[in-house]
Amino acid sequence: MNRYPIWKYLTVLVAVVIGLLYTLPNLYGESPAVQVSSAKATLKIDAATLDRVQGILRQANIPHSGASFEQNGPIGTVRVRFNSTDVQIQARDLIEKALNPNPAESAYTVALNLLPASPDWLTAIGAHPMYLGLDLRGGVHFLLQVDMQGALTARYDSLVTDIRSVLRDQKIENIGIERNGMTVVSSFNSESLRDRALSAIRTRNADLQLVERADGAKLQIVASLSPAAITAVQTNALKQNITTLHNRINELGVAEPVIQQQGSDRIVVQLPGVQDVAKAKDILGRTATLEIRMVDDSPAATTALAAGTVPFGLERYQDRDGRPILVRRQVVLTGENLQDAQAGRDSQTQQPAVHLTLDAKGARIFRDVTRDNINKRMAILLFEKGRGEVVTAPVIRGEIPGGNVQISGSMTAEEAADTALLLRAGSLAAPMEIIEERTIGPSLGADNIAKGFNSTLYGFIAIAIFMLIYYHLFGVFSTLGLALNVLLLLAVLSMLQATLTLPGIAAIALTLGMAIDANVLINERIREELRNGESPQQAIALGFERAWGTILDSNLTTLIVGVALLAFGSGAIRGFAVVHCLGILTSMFSAVVGVRALANLWYGRKKKLQSISIGTVWKPKG
């Protein structure tokens, strides 16, 4: 009746062992570290960089407690641990000076960071600590304002090119097309030309509002974006900026960033563990601008390049191998026209290649350019901090319609992946400025952790004392079940690599109070069966069985609220909801399975059980 089969005991035992192993990394805390990442999108961090950093520290006799190279996609990061913050800062300054001898042209970003201090054997089995949010770990918080007027200006500049292309395709003569504030003005000599242009522009650009007017002898069309189109431009600019920030921060090794929209024109960026505000700004500012231009390989340009001069209308850049190259100033396409870039292989030669997808406008321009420049080279440039570098310069073999472009040549699969990443990262759709910055030091984060831990611990102790006094031995079972619940909850959060914040700690404390409710229901049900005259063994069995329905109903209704918070909440509310929902599931397992296993193990082997230790059983008189 009250004996579990051996597999159920083993299930509980396995749950305890897994809970211990995956909770353990959270007890080791964090150690100060220095993180080295690339300050240039075309510069790779690899194992050789790790050897170089360790050599720098070795020459200066600076001890470190561990160093590692992590490959985060095609981008790598070097991290070195130290035993104290004093040594950490000393090492940061030394590495910065050695890797970036010219501060004006930094090739590497050397930043302070915090890394988990758990031992290697736990890491080897995949046991990692939970991520800690900004309020617990410390770090930097930025509030960025997106210049929506700048986004609209860029859109109108693009419309000038679009309208000029439409009129050229339709062979409609015009006096001039220019942007005038937040409008595009097209001028014509005759009414017939204006009417033809009006029809062509309206057909190709449905989101424009067109107005006819006369300026002396000139007949004009004034084009402006509709309110719906303006809203779409602003929304897309915000989304593209968020995506670009995600690409640059996530793929350059910054740990667990939070990048989310706030309001209609603001972006919140939180970088937990980053202690250096200047470096954090540098990471945020590392947003590249992509441009496609034509290469000038004419004999005159080649001679000028060899002589060290740059002819008028050309600019000198270097490719990824450091070779000089002359490109025209005229920009063919920008990163705004690039929708996607993925590494792949040439369908005919099976050589590594990069596949680009352009938008409708980009596809049109690219088709015309490739048709007119067969057997010439086209350069793809990446601009960072005002400095440009040629990512690749392939030869145009034929007209490329449809907007699907393939870049292939003498590149490895790894280089193709790198190039795709650089092109995919794109550029900001609108300028941004930092309107608020806040630094939370690691000491303040540690203080928040201590307060949250103490509040949860004192709550657990208070519950345990009450259960022990009121329910005696079954109070011990309930307390052990509650400890198992906390252990499993922390283990699950660690396995999911969830980010724990102060609201998450509040949810853990709330889970304790809710989890003990199930044990109270079970214990009171057992008492009720004893009052009704059932034998102790029968009372234990019936108590667990009949309390199960009530426990399920109460937890299910609470779980529905938690799921609603998870679905419709954001930020701290979602963090609370995740811990809350997981806590409900682990509490049901620990109360119904774990506590039952303890009761069966203790009382199940006693055949002639006369009484059980569950506190005072109040029986009605008479």
C-alpha positions as CSV (number, residue, x, y, z in Angstrom):
1,M,0.0,0.0,0.0
2,N,2.7,2.5,1.0
3,R,5.7,1.0,-0.7
4,Y,7.1,2.5,-3.9
5,P,8.6,0.2,-6.6
6,I,12.4,0.6,-6.7
7,W,12.2,2.6,-10.0
8,K,10.3,5.4,-8.2
9,Y,12.9,5.7,-5.5
10,L,15.6,5.7,-8.1
11,T,13.7,8.5,-10.0
12,V,13.7,10.7,-6.9
13,L,17.3,9.9,-6.2
14,V,18.3,10.8,-9.8
15,A,16.3,14.0,-9.5
16,V,18.3,14.9,-6.3
17,V,21.6,14.1,-7.8
18,I,20.9,16.1,-11.0
19,G,19.6,19.0,-8.8
20,L,22.8,19.0,-6.8
21,L,25.1,18.9,-9.8
22,Y,23.4,21.6,-11.8
23,T,22.8,23.9,-8.7
24,L,26.4,23.6,-7.5
25,P,27.9,26.0,-10.2
26,N,25.8,28.8,-8.8
27,L,27.6,28.6,-5.4
28,Y,31.1,29.4,-6.8
29,G,30.4,33.0,-7.7
30,E,32.3,34.9,-10.3
31,S,35.9,35.9,-10.9
32,P,37.2,39.1,-12.5
33,A,38.4,38.7,-16.0
34,V,39.6,40.6,-19.1
35,Q,37.9,40.1,-22.4
36,V,39.6,40.6,-25.7
37,S,37.4,41.0,-28.8
38,S,37.7,42.5,-32.3
39,A,37.2,46.2,-32.7
40,K,37.1,45.7,-36.5
41,A,34.6,43.5,-38.1
42,T,37.2,42.2,-40.6
43,L,39.7,41.3,-37.8
44,K,39.4,37.8,-36.4
45,I,40.1,36.6,-32.9
46,D,41.6,33.1,-32.9
47,A,43.7,30.7,-30.8
48,A,46.8,32.7,-31.8
49,T,45.4,35.7,-30.1
50,L,45.1,33.7,-26.9
51,D,48.7,32.7,-27.1
52,R,49.7,36.3,-27.7
53,V,47.7,37.6,-24.7
54,Q,49.2,34.9,-22.5
55,G,52.7,35.8,-23.7
56,I,52.1,39.5,-22.8
57,L,51.0,38.5,-19.3
58,R,54.0,36.1,-18.9
59,Q,56.5,38.8,-19.9
60,A,55.1,41.2,-17.3
61,N,54.9,38.4,-14.6
62,I,51.2,38.9,-14.1
63,P,49.5,35.7,-12.7
64,H,46.2,34.6,-14.0
65,S,43.9,31.8,-12.9
66,G,42.8,30.6,-16.4
67,A,42.6,31.7,-20.0
68,S,40.2,30.5,-22.7
69,F,39.4,31.1,-26.4
70,E,35.7,30.8,-27.3
71,Q,34.4,30.6,-30.8
72,N,31.1,32.4,-31.0
73,G,30.1,31.6,-34.6
74,P,32.8,33.0,-36.9
75,I,33.7,35.6,-34.3
76,G,36.1,34.6,-31.4
77,T,36.7,36.0,-27.9
78,V,39.6,35.6,-25.6
79,R,38.9,35.7,-21.8
80,V,41.5,35.6,-19.0
81,R,40.6,35.2,-15.3
82,F,42.3,36.8,-12.4
83,N,42.2,36.4,-8.6
84,S,41.5,40.1,-7.8
85,T,40.2,43.2,-9.4
86,D,43.5,45.0,-8.8
87,V,45.3,42.4,-11.0
88,Q,42.5,42.5,-13.5
89,I,42.8,46.3,-14.0
90,Q,46.6,46.1,-14.2
91,A,46.3,43.3,-16.8
92,R,43.7,45.2,-18.8
93,D,45.9,48.3,-19.1
94,L,48.9,46.2,-20.1
95,I,47.0,44.1,-22.8
96,E,45.4,47.3,-24.1
97,K,48.8,49.0,-24.6
98,A,50.3,45.9,-26.2
99,L,47.5,45.1,-28.7
100,N,46.6,48.7,-29.5
101,P,49.8,50.7,-29.7
102,N,47.9,53.5,-31.6
103,P,44.8,54.3,-29.5
104,A,43.3,56.3,-32.5
105,E,43.2,53.1,-34.6
106,S,42.2,50.4,-32.1
107,A,42.1,46.9,-33.6
108,Y,41.1,45.1,-30.4
109,T,38.5,45.9,-27.7
110,V,39.9,45.0,-24.3
111,A,37.2,45.2,-21.6
112,L,36.7,44.2,-18.0
113,N,34.2,41.4,-17.4
114,L,33.0,38.9,-14.8
115,L,33.1,35.1,-15.5
116,P,31.7,32.1,-13.6
117,A,34.3,30.6,-11.2
118,S,32.9,27.0,-11.3
119,P,35.5,24.2,-11.7
120,D,36.3,22.6,-15.0
121,W,34.8,19.2,-14.1
122,L,31.3,20.8,-13.7
123,T,31.7,22.7,-17.0
124,A,32.8,19.4,-18.7
125,I,29.4,17.8,-17.8
126,G,27.5,20.9,-19.0
127,A,26.7,22.3,-15.6
128,H,26.8,26.1,-15.8
129,P,25.5,28.8,-13.5
130,M,22.5,30.8,-14.2
131,Y,23.0,34.1,-16.0
132,L,22.6,37.0,-13.7
133,G,20.7,40.2,-14.7
134,L,22.1,43.7,-14.5
135,D,20.7,44.3,-11.0
136,L,22.5,41.2,-9.6
137,R,25.7,41.0,-11.7
138,G,26.4,44.7,-12.3
139,G,27.2,46.2,-15.7
140,V,26.1,49.1,-17.8
141,H,22.6,50.3,-18.9
142,F,22.0,52.7,-21.8
143,L,18.9,54.4,-23.1
144,L,19.3,55.3,-26.8
145,Q,17.2,57.8,-28.7
146,V,16.7,57.0,-32.4
147,D,16.7,60.0,-34.7
148,M,13.5,59.4,-36.6
149,Q,13.9,62.6,-38.6
150,G,17.2,61.2,-39.8
151,A,15.5,58.0,-40.9
152,L,12.9,60.0,-42.9
153,T,15.7,62.1,-44.4
154,A,17.5,58.9,-45.6
155,R,14.2,57.6,-47.0
156,Y,13.6,60.8,-49.0
157,D,17.2,60.7,-50.3
158,S,16.5,57.1,-51.4
159,L,13.2,58.3,-53.1
160,V,15.2,60.8,-55.2
161,T,17.2,57.9,-56.7
162,D,14.0,55.8,-57.1
163,I,12.1,58.5,-59.0
164,R,15.2,59.3,-61.2
165,S,15.4,55.6,-62.0
166,V,11.7,55.4,-62.9
167,L,11.8,58.4,-65.2
168,R,15.0,57.1,-66.9
169,D,13.4,53.7,-67.5
170,Q,10.3,55.3,-69.0
171,K,12.5,57.8,-71.0
172,I,10.7,60.8,-69.5
173,E,12.8,64.0,-69.7
174,N,13.0,66.2,-66.7
175,I,14.7,69.4,-65.7
176,G,15.7,68.2,-62.2
177,I,14.8,66.0,-59.3
178,E,15.8,67.0,-55.8
179,R,14.9,66.7,-52.2
180,N,13.3,69.8,-50.7
181,G,12.9,69.3,-46.9
182,M,10.6,66.3,-46.5
183,T,9.4,66.2,-50.1
184,V,10.9,65.3,-53.5
185,V,10.4,67.8,-56.2
186,S,10.5,66.8,-59.9
187,S,10.5,69.6,-62.6
188,F,9.4,69.3,-66.3
189,N,9.1,71.5,-69.3
190,S,5.7,70.5,-70.5
191,E,2.4,69.3,-69.1
192,S,2.5,66.1,-71.2
193,L,5.8,65.1,-69.7
194,R,4.5,65.9,-66.2
195,D,1.4,63.8,-66.7
196,R,3.5,60.8,-68.0
197,A,5.8,61.2,-65.0
198,L,2.9,61.4,-62.6
199,S,1.4,58.1,-64.0
200,A,4.8,56.3,-63.9
201,I,5.7,57.4,-60.3
202,R,2.2,56.6,-59.0
203,T,2.5,53.1,-60.6
204,R,5.9,52.3,-59.1
205,N,5.5,54.0,-55.7
206,A,2.1,53.5,-54.2
207,D,3.1,54.9,-50.8
208,L,3.7,58.4,-52.2
209,Q,1.3,61.4,-52.1
210,L,1.7,63.4,-55.4
211,V,0.8,67.0,-55.8
212,E,1.0,69.0,-59.1
213,R,2.1,72.6,-59.0
214,A,3.8,75.3,-61.2
215,D,6.9,77.3,-60.4
216,G,7.0,80.0,-63.1
217,A,7.6,78.2,-66.4
218,K,8.5,74.9,-64.7
219,L,5.8,72.3,-64.1
220,Q,6.5,70.3,-60.9
221,I,5.4,67.2,-59.1
222,V,5.8,67.3,-55.3
223,A,6.1,63.8,-53.8
224,S,5.7,63.1,-50.1
225,L,5.3,59.9,-48.0
226,S,1.8,59.0,-46.8
227,P,1.2,58.9,-43.0
228,A,1.1,55.1,-43.2
229,A,4.5,55.0,-45.0
230,I,6.0,57.4,-42.5
231,T,5.0,55.1,-39.7
232,A,6.4,52.1,-41.6
233,V,9.7,53.9,-42.1
234,Q,10.0,54.8,-38.4
235,T,9.0,51.3,-37.3
236,N,11.4,49.6,-39.7
237,A,14.3,52.0,-38.7
238,L,13.8,51.0,-35.0
239,K,13.7,47.3,-35.8
240,Q,16.7,47.5,-38.1
241,N,18.7,49.4,-35.4
242,I,17.7,46.7,-32.8
243,T,18.7,43.9,-35.2
244,T,22.0,45.6,-35.9
245,L,22.8,46.1,-32.2
246,H,22.0,42.5,-31.6
247,N,24.3,41.3,-34.4
248,R,27.2,43.5,-33.3
249,I,26.9,42.8,-29.5
250,N,25.8,39.1,-29.6
251,E,28.3,38.1,-32.2
252,L,31.2,40.0,-30.6
253,G,31.0,38.0,-27.4
254,V,29.3,40.3,-24.9
255,A,27.5,38.1,-22.4
256,E,23.7,38.0,-22.1
257,P,22.8,41.4,-23.5
258,V,19.3,42.9,-23.2
259,I,18.3,44.9,-26.2
260,Q,14.7,45.9,-26.4
261,Q,12.4,48.7,-27.6
262,Q,11.1,51.3,-25.2
263,G,8.3,53.5,-26.5
264,S,8.2,54.5,-30.2
265,D,11.7,55.8,-30.7
266,R,14.0,54.5,-27.9
267,I,16.1,51.4,-27.3
268,V,17.2,50.0,-24.0
269,V,20.6,48.2,-24.0
270,Q,21.8,46.4,-20.9
271,L,25.2,44.7,-20.8
272,P,25.6,42.6,-17.6
273,G,29.1,42.0,-16.4
274,V,30.7,44.8,-18.5
275,Q,32.2,47.2,-16.0
276,D,33.9,49.6,-18.4
277,V,31.4,52.2,-19.7
278,A,33.9,53.6,-22.3
279,K,34.3,50.1,-23.8
280,A,30.6,49.5,-23.7
281,K,30.1,52.7,-25.7
282,D,32.7,51.5,-28.1
283,I,30.9,48.3,-28.7
284,L,27.6,50.1,-29.3
285,G,29.3,52.5,-31.7
286,R,30.7,49.6,-33.7
287,T,27.9,49.6,-36.3
288,A,29.2,49.3,-39.8
289,T,28.0,50.9,-43.0
290,L,28.0,48.7,-46.1
291,E,28.6,50.2,-49.6
292,I,29.0,48.7,-53.0
293,R,31.2,50.6,-55.5
294,M,32.9,49.9,-58.8
295,V,36.7,49.2,-58.9
296,D,38.9,51.1,-61.3
297,D,41.4,48.7,-62.8
298,S,42.2,50.9,-65.9
299,P,45.9,51.3,-66.9
300,A,45.9,54.9,-65.8
301,A,44.5,54.0,-62.4
302,T,47.0,51.1,-62.0
303,T,49.9,53.5,-62.9
304,A,48.7,56.1,-60.4
305,L,48.3,53.4,-57.7
306,A,51.9,52.2,-58.3
307,A,53.1,55.9,-58.1
308,G,51.2,56.4,-54.8
309,T,48.8,58.9,-56.1
310,V,45.0,58.8,-56.3
311,P,43.3,60.3,-59.4
312,F,40.3,62.6,-59.1
313,G,37.0,60.7,-58.5
314,L,38.7,57.7,-57.0
315,E,39.5,56.6,-53.4
316,R,42.2,54.3,-52.2
317,Y,41.4,51.5,-49.8
318,Q,42.9,48.2,-48.7
319,D,41.4,44.7,-49.1
320,R,41.4,42.1,-46.3
321,D,44.9,41.0,-47.4
322,G,46.3,44.5,-47.1
323,R,46.6,45.1,-50.8
324,P,45.7,48.7,-52.1
325,I,42.7,49.1,-54.4
326,L,41.2,52.1,-56.1
327,V,37.4,52.4,-56.1
328,R,35.1,55.1,-57.5
329,R,33.5,57.6,-55.2
330,Q,30.0,56.9,-56.6
331,V,28.0,54.5,-54.3
332,V,26.1,51.9,-56.3
333,L,24.2,50.3,-53.3
334,T,24.2,50.6,-49.5
335,G,23.5,48.1,-46.7
336,E,19.8,49.4,-46.7
337,N,19.3,47.4,-49.9
338,L,20.6,44.1,-48.5
339,Q,18.0,41.9,-47.0
340,D,20.1,38.8,-46.2
341,A,23.6,37.3,-46.6
342,Q,24.3,33.6,-46.1
343,A,27.3,31.4,-46.6
344,G,26.9,28.5,-49.1
345,R,28.4,26.9,-52.1
346,D,28.4,27.6,-55.8
347,S,25.8,25.3,-57.5
348,Q,28.2,24.5,-60.4
349,T,31.7,24.3,-58.9
350,Q,30.7,23.6,-55.3
351,Q,33.2,26.2,-54.2
352,P,32.4,28.2,-51.0
353,A,30.3,31.3,-51.8
354,V,28.2,34.1,-50.2
355,H,24.6,34.4,-51.3
356,L,23.1,37.9,-51.1
357,T,19.4,38.8,-51.3
358,L,18.6,42.4,-52.3
359,D,15.3,44.3,-52.0
360,A,13.3,45.4,-55.0
361,K,15.2,48.7,-55.4
362,G,18.6,47.1,-55.0
363,A,17.7,44.3,-57.4
364,R,16.8,46.9,-60.1
365,I,20.0,48.9,-59.6
366,F,22.2,45.8,-59.4
367,R,20.8,44.4,-62.6
368,D,21.6,47.6,-64.5
369,V,25.1,48.0,-63.0
370,T,26.1,44.3,-63.7
371,R,24.7,44.6,-67.3
372,D,26.8,47.7,-68.0
373,N,30.0,46.5,-66.3
374,I,30.7,42.9,-67.4
375,N,34.3,41.7,-66.7
376,K,34.9,44.6,-64.3
377,R,35.3,44.3,-60.5
378,M,32.8,45.4,-57.9
379,A,34.0,46.2,-54.4
380,I,32.0,45.6,-51.3
381,L,33.2,48.0,-48.6
382,L,32.6,48.1,-44.8
383,F,32.9,51.4,-43.0
384,E,33.6,51.5,-39.3
385,K,34.4,54.6,-37.3
386,G,34.8,56.5,-40.6
387,R,37.4,54.0,-41.9
388,G,36.6,51.8,-44.9
389,E,37.9,48.4,-45.8
390,V,37.2,46.2,-48.9
391,V,35.6,43.0,-47.8
392,T,35.7,41.4,-51.2
393,A,36.0,42.6,-54.9
394,P,34.6,40.0,-57.2
395,V,34.6,40.2,-61.0
396,I,31.2,40.6,-62.7
397,R,30.7,37.7,-65.1
398,G,27.3,38.7,-66.5
399,E,24.0,40.5,-65.8
400,I,22.5,39.5,-62.5
401,P,18.7,40.0,-62.4
402,G,16.2,39.0,-59.7
403,G,18.1,40.4,-56.7
404,N,19.8,37.1,-55.8
405,V,23.6,37.7,-55.9
406,Q,26.4,35.2,-55.5
407,I,29.9,36.2,-54.5
408,S,32.5,33.4,-55.1
409,G,36.2,33.1,-55.8
410,S,39.3,32.1,-53.9
411,M,37.7,31.9,-50.4
412,T,37.4,29.1,-47.9
413,A,34.2,28.1,-46.2
414,E,35.2,29.9,-43.1
415,E,36.0,33.1,-45.1
416,A,32.6,32.8,-46.7
417,A,30.9,32.6,-43.3
418,D,32.9,35.6,-42.1
419,T,31.9,37.7,-45.1
420,A,28.3,36.7,-44.8
421,L,28.3,37.8,-41.1
422,L,29.9,41.1,-42.0
423,L,27.4,41.9,-44.7
424,R,24.4,40.6,-42.7
425,A,25.3,42.8,-39.7
426,G,24.3,45.8,-41.9
427,S,24.2,49.4,-40.8
428,L,22.0,51.6,-38.7
429,A,18.9,52.8,-40.5
430,A,18.9,56.0,-38.4
431,P,21.4,57.8,-36.2
432,M,21.2,57.2,-32.4
433,E,22.4,59.0,-29.4
434,I,22.8,58.0,-25.8
435,I,20.4,60.0,-23.6
436,E,20.9,58.0,-20.4
437,E,23.7,55.8,-19.1
438,R,23.9,54.0,-15.8
439,T,26.6,51.9,-14.3
440,I,25.8,49.2,-11.6
441,G,29.0,48.1,-9.9
442,P,29.6,44.4,-9.0
443,S,29.5,45.3,-5.3
444,L,26.0,46.6,-5.6
445,G,25.0,43.5,-7.5
446,A,26.5,41.3,-4.8
447,D,24.6,43.3,-2.2
448,N,21.4,42.7,-4.1
449,I,22.2,38.9,-4.3
450,A,22.9,38.8,-0.5
451,K,19.6,40.5,0.3
452,G,17.6,38.3,-2.0
453,F,19.3,35.2,-0.7
454,N,18.8,36.1,2.9
455,S,15.2,37.0,2.4
456,T,14.6,33.6,0.8
457,L,16.7,31.8,3.4
458,Y,14.8,33.4,6.3
459,G,11.5,32.6,4.7
460,F,12.5,29.0,4.3
461,I,13.7,28.7,7.9
462,A,10.4,30.3,9.2
463,I,8.4,27.8,7.1
464,A,10.5,24.9,8.3
465,I,10.1,25.8,12.0
466,F,6.4,26.1,11.6
467,M,6.1,22.7,9.8
468,L,8.3,21.0,12.4
469,I,6.4,22.3,15.3
470,Y,2.9,21.7,13.9
471,Y,3.4,18.4,11.9
472,H,6.4,16.8,13.7
473,L,8.0,14.0,11.5
474,F,5.7,14.8,8.6
475,G,6.9,18.4,9.0
476,V,10.4,17.1,8.5
477,F,9.3,15.3,5.3
478,S,7.6,18.5,4.1
479,T,10.7,20.6,4.8
480,L,12.9,18.1,2.9
481,G,10.4,18.2,0.0
482,L,10.6,22.0,0.1
483,A,14.4,21.8,-0.1
484,L,14.1,19.4,-3.0
485,N,11.8,21.9,-4.7
486,V,14.3,24.8,-4.4
487,L,17.1,22.5,-5.6
488,L,15.2,21.3,-8.7
489,L,14.1,24.9,-9.5
490,L,17.6,26.2,-9.4
491,A,18.9,23.2,-11.4
492,V,16.2,23.7,-14.1
493,L,17.0,27.4,-14.3
494,S,20.7,26.6,-14.6
495,M,20.1,24.0,-17.3
496,L,17.9,26.5,-19.3
497,Q,20.6,29.1,-18.8
498,A,17.9,31.5,-17.7
499,T,18.7,35.0,-16.6
500,L,18.0,35.6,-12.9
501,T,17.0,39.0,-11.7
502,L,15.6,40.5,-8.5
503,P,12.0,39.8,-9.6
504,G,13.2,36.2,-10.2
505,I,14.4,35.9,-6.6
506,A,11.1,37.3,-5.5
507,A,9.4,34.5,-7.5
508,I,11.6,31.9,-5.7
509,A,10.5,33.3,-2.3
510,L,6.9,33.2,-3.5
511,T,7.3,29.6,-4.7
512,L,8.3,28.5,-1.2
513,G,5.1,29.8,0.3
514,M,3.0,28.2,-2.5
515,A,4.9,24.9,-2.5
516,I,4.3,24.3,1.2
517,D,0.6,24.8,0.7
518,A,0.5,21.4,-1.1
519,N,2.2,19.7,1.9
520,V,-0.3,21.4,4.3
521,L,-3.1,20.0,2.2
522,I,-1.6,16.5,2.3
523,N,-0.9,16.5,6.0
524,E,-4.4,17.9,6.9
525,R,-6.0,15.2,4.7
526,I,-4.0,12.5,6.5
527,R,-5.2,13.9,9.8
528,E,-8.8,13.9,8.6
529,E,-8.5,10.2,7.6
530,L,-7.1,9.4,11.0
531,R,-10.1,11.3,12.7
532,N,-12.4,9.2,10.5
533,G,-11.0,6.0,12.1
534,E,-8.7,4.9,9.3
535,S,-5.5,2.9,10.1
536,P,-2.3,4.9,9.9
537,Q,-1.2,3.1,6.7
538,Q,-4.6,3.6,5.1
539,A,-4.6,7.3,6.2
540,I,-1.3,8.0,4.6
541,A,-2.4,6.4,1.3
542,L,-5.8,8.1,1.2
543,G,-4.3,11.4,2.3
544,F,-1.9,11.6,-0.6
545,E,-4.5,10.3,-3.1
546,R,-7.4,12.6,-2.1
547,A,-5.3,15.7,-1.7
548,W,-3.9,15.3,-5.3
549,G,-7.0,16.7,-7.0
550,T,-7.1,19.8,-4.8
551,I,-3.3,20.3,-5.3
552,L,-3.7,20.0,-9.1
553,D,-6.6,22.4,-9.3
554,S,-4.9,25.1,-7.2
555,N,-1.6,24.8,-9.0
556,L,-3.2,24.7,-12.4
557,T,-5.1,28.0,-11.9
558,T,-2.0,29.6,-10.6
559,L,-0.1,28.3,-13.6
560,I,-2.6,29.9,-16.0
561,V,-1.8,33.3,-14.4
562,G,1.9,32.6,-14.8
563,V,1.5,31.7,-18.5
564,A,-0.5,34.9,-19.0
565,L,2.3,36.9,-17.5
566,L,4.8,35.1,-19.6
567,A,2.8,35.7,-22.8
568,F,1.9,39.3,-22.3
569,G,4.6,40.6,-20.0
570,S,8.0,42.0,-20.8
571,G,11.3,42.5,-19.1
572,A,11.2,41.9,-15.4
573,I,7.6,40.6,-15.5
574,R,8.6,37.8,-17.9
575,G,11.6,37.0,-15.7
576,F,9.2,36.7,-12.7
577,A,6.8,34.6,-14.7
578,V,9.4,32.1,-15.9
579,V,10.6,31.3,-12.4
580,H,7.0,31.3,-11.1
581,C,5.8,28.7,-13.7
582,L,8.8,26.5,-13.3
583,G,8.4,26.7,-9.5
584,I,4.9,25.5,-9.7
585,L,5.9,22.4,-11.7
586,T,8.8,21.5,-9.4
587,S,6.7,22.0,-6.3
588,M,4.1,19.5,-7.6
589,F,6.8,16.9,-8.2
590,S,8.5,17.5,-4.8
591,A,5.3,17.5,-2.8
592,V,3.4,14.6,-4.4
593,V,6.4,12.3,-5.4
594,G,9.3,13.4,-3.3
595,V,7.4,13.7,0.1
596,R,5.4,10.5,-0.6
597,A,8.7,8.7,-1.3
598,L,10.1,9.8,2.2
599,A,6.8,8.8,3.9
600,N,6.8,5.4,2.2
601,L,10.4,4.8,2.9
602,W,9.9,5.6,6.6
603,Y,6.6,4.0,7.3
604,G,6.0,1.7,4.4
605,R,8.1,-1.2,5.8
606,K,6.2,-1.2,9.2
607,K,3.4,-3.8,8.8
608,K,1.8,-3.3,12.3
609,L,1.9,0.5,12.4
610,Q,-0.1,1.9,15.4
611,S,0.6,5.6,15.0
612,I,2.3,8.2,12.9
613,S,4.1,11.4,13.9
614,I,1.9,14.1,12.3
615,G,1.2,16.4,15.3
616,T,-2.0,16.5,17.3
617,V,-5.0,14.9,15.6
618,W,-8.0,16.6,17.0
619,K,-10.9,14.2,17.3
620,P,-14.5,15.3,17.9
621,K,-15.9,14.5,21.4
622,G,-18.4,11.7,21.9
